[in-house]
Amino acid sequence: MDDPGLDMPRYHGALRGLSRLNKLSASVSHLWRVIARLAREEKRTRLRVLDIATGAGDIPLGLWRKAKRAGLDLEILGVDISPRSIAFASEQAAEAGAKIDFQQCNVLCDPLPTGRDVIVSSLFLHHLTNADGLQLLLRAREATGRMIAVSDLLRSRRGLLLAHLASRVFTSSEVVRVDGPLSVKAAYTLAEAADLARRAGLDGAVFHRRWPCRFLLEWRKP
């Protein structure tokens, strides 16, 4: 996925494959629960959400659909370093009739969009070095208005086995079949992720284990 020489059909195939795996692992539902709880506890009818490294845009689209059914007004912006991903995500949202904005952004270098109540990220942290992962959380802590929610893989033998199986059973993308197991190997353990959050100053961060072999980091700004 990170190879700039990847041709467009294979790139789009990989995006669709990852979207399918996200759907099977209920990534949207995991993030939606903490967003909905925030809205409920703070009696909010409208929240502004930033999705970091949005990829195919399936996370924003899924959140938009759930919010629409729940009567919650979500103003969502998805950002990604890849213009190809932004174009693909924008097309998917337009086809669904979803009012979601997308823009190109290098979240490690460019200023993060401000004025967002919630910053979410799914399956991005494991792509980063420890230093870049720390930088990302530090920047998100400063940019968010109320909450950060990060969903990512847990490194384990079971997770590696599931990645091998899922990438072969549920997608035909050769890119995903290679990247899936590599992603698990690059992922954090729960203890490592908690240490990263501590070093980023996310005091009081809560970690939830989520099926299959994932974690959800939830942090609210004091």
C-alpha positions in Angstrom: 0.0 0.0 0.0 2.9 2.4 0.7 4.5 1.7 -2.7 4.1 4.8 -4.9 4.8 2.6 -7.9 1.6 0.5 -7.3 -0.7 0.8 -10.4 -4.2 2.2 -9.9 -6.2 -1.0 -10.3 -4.1 -2.8 -7.7 -4.2 0.2 -5.4 -8.0 0.4 -5.6 -8.2 -3.3 -5.1 -6.1 -3.0 -2.0 -8.3 -0.2 -0.6 -11.4 -2.3 -1.2 -9.8 -5.3 0.4 -8.8 -3.3 3.5 -12.3 -1.9 3.7 -13.8 -5.4 3.6 -11.5 -6.5 6.5 -12.4 -3.4 8.5 -16.0 -4.2 8.1 -15.5 -7.8 9.2 -13.6 -6.7 12.3 -16.3 -4.1 13.2 -13.8 -1.2 13.3 -16.5 1.4 12.7 -18.7 0.0 15.5 -15.8 0.1 18.0 -15.1 3.8 17.2 -18.8 4.7 17.0 -19.5 3.4 20.5 -17.1 5.8 22.1 -18.2 8.7 19.9 -21.9 8.0 20.7 -21.1 7.7 24.4 -19.3 11.1 24.4 -22.3 12.7 22.6 -24.7 11.1 25.1 -22.8 12.0 28.2 -22.2 15.6 27.1 -25.7 16.0 25.6 -24.3 16.9 22.2 -26.4 16.8 19.0 -23.4 17.7 16.8 -19.8 16.7 16.8 -16.9 17.5 14.5 -14.7 14.5 13.7 -11.3 14.1 12.1 -10.2 10.8 10.7 -6.4 10.5 10.4 -5.0 8.4 7.5 -8.5 7.8 6.1 -7.4 5.5 3.3 -10.5 4.3 1.4 -12.7 6.5 3.6 -14.7 3.6 4.9 -14.4 4.7 8.5 -15.9 8.1 8.0 -18.6 6.7 5.7 -19.5 4.0 8.3 -19.5 6.6 11.1 -21.7 8.9 9.0 -24.2 6.1 8.4 -24.4 5.2 12.1 -24.7 8.9 13.1 -27.5 9.4 10.6 -29.5 6.5 12.0 -28.9 7.8 15.6 -29.9 11.3 14.8 -26.4 12.7 15.6 -25.0 15.4 13.3 -21.4 14.4 12.6 -19.3 16.8 10.6 -16.5 14.5 9.3 -13.1 15.4 7.7 -10.9 12.6 6.5 -7.2 13.3 5.8 -4.6 11.1 4.1 -1.1 11.7 2.6 -2.1 9.9 -0.6 -4.0 11.9 -3.3 -5.2 8.6 -4.8 -6.8 7.7 -1.5 -8.4 11.1 -1.2 -9.9 10.7 -4.7 -11.1 7.2 -4.0 -12.7 8.1 -0.6 -14.3 11.2 -2.1 -15.9 9.1 -4.9 -17.2 6.5 -2.4 -18.8 9.1 -0.2 -20.4 10.9 -3.2 -21.9 7.6 -4.4 -23.4 7.1 -1.0 -24.7 10.6 -0.8 -22.7 11.3 2.3 -21.6 14.8 3.2 -18.0 14.0 4.2 -15.0 16.2 3.4 -11.6 14.8 2.4 -8.2 16.6 2.0 -4.6 15.6 1.5 -2.5 16.0 4.6 0.8 14.6 5.9 -0.2 14.3 9.6 3.4 14.1 10.8 4.5 17.4 9.0 1.4 19.5 8.1 -0.7 21.3 10.7 -3.6 19.1 11.8 -7.0 20.6 11.1 -8.2 22.3 14.2 -11.7 22.7 15.7 -12.4 19.0 15.9 -14.1 17.5 18.9 -12.9 14.0 18.2 -9.9 12.7 16.4 -10.0 9.0 15.3 -7.5 6.7 13.6 -7.9 3.1 12.4 -5.0 0.8 11.4 -2.4 3.6 11.0 -0.3 3.5 14.2 1.4 0.3 13.3 2.7 1.8 10.1 4.8 4.3 12.1 8.1 4.1 13.9 7.9 4.5 17.7 9.2 8.1 17.3 6.5 8.9 14.6 3.8 7.2 16.6 4.7 9.3 19.6 4.7 12.5 17.4 1.3 11.6 16.1 -0.3 11.2 19.5 1.3 14.4 20.7 -0.1 16.3 17.8 -3.5 14.7 18.2 -3.5 15.6 21.9 -2.9 19.2 21.0 -5.4 19.4 18.1 -8.4 17.6 19.6 -11.2 19.4 21.4 -12.5 16.5 23.5 -11.4 13.0 22.6 -8.9 10.8 20.8 -9.9 7.2 19.7 -7.3 5.0 18.1 -8.2 1.5 16.8 -5.3 -0.7 15.8 -3.8 -4.2 15.7 -2.3 -6.1 18.6 0.8 -8.1 17.9 0.4 -11.7 18.8 0.7 -15.2 17.3 -3.0 -15.5 17.2 -3.3 -12.2 15.4 -0.7 -13.2 12.9 -2.6 -16.4 12.2 -5.9 -14.6 11.7 -4.2 -12.1 9.4 -2.9 -14.9 7.2 -6.3 -16.5 7.1 -8.5 -13.4 6.7 -6.3 -11.9 4.0 -6.7 -15.0 1.9 -10.3 -15.9 2.6 -11.9 -12.4 2.4 -9.9 -10.6 -0.2 -8.2 -11.4 -3.5 -5.8 -8.4 -3.3 -2.2 -9.6 -3.3 -1.2 -6.4 -1.7 -3.4 -7.0 1.3 -2.3 -10.6 1.5 1.3 -9.4 1.9 0.6 -6.3 4.0 -1.7 -8.1 6.4 0.8 -10.3 8.2 3.5 -7.7 7.9 1.2 -5.2 9.7 0.6 -7.6 12.6 4.4 -8.1 13.0 4.8 -4.3 13.1 2.0 -3.7 15.6 2.2 -3.0 19.3 1.4 -5.2 22.2 -1.1 -3.7 24.7 1.7 -2.8 27.1 3.7 -1.1 24.4 0.7 0.9 23.2 0.0 1.9 26.8 3.6 3.1 27.2 3.4 5.1 24.0 0.2 6.8 25.3 1.8 7.6 28.6 4.8 9.2 26.9 2.5 11.3 24.8 0.8 12.6 27.9 -2.5 10.9 27.4 -3.1 10.6 31.1 -6.1 8.5 32.0 -6.2 6.8 28.6 -8.4 3.7 28.6 -7.5 0.6 26.5 -10.2 -1.8 25.4 -9.4 -5.2 23.8 -11.5 -5.7 20.7 -12.0 -8.7 18.5 -10.1 -9.8 16.5 -6.8 -9.1 18.2 -7.2 -5.3 18.2 -7.2 -2.6 20.8 -9.1 0.7 21.1 -7.4 3.6 22.8 -9.8 6.1 24.3 -8.7 9.4 25.8 -10.6 12.5 26.8 -9.0 15.9 27.2 -9.5 17.2 30.7 
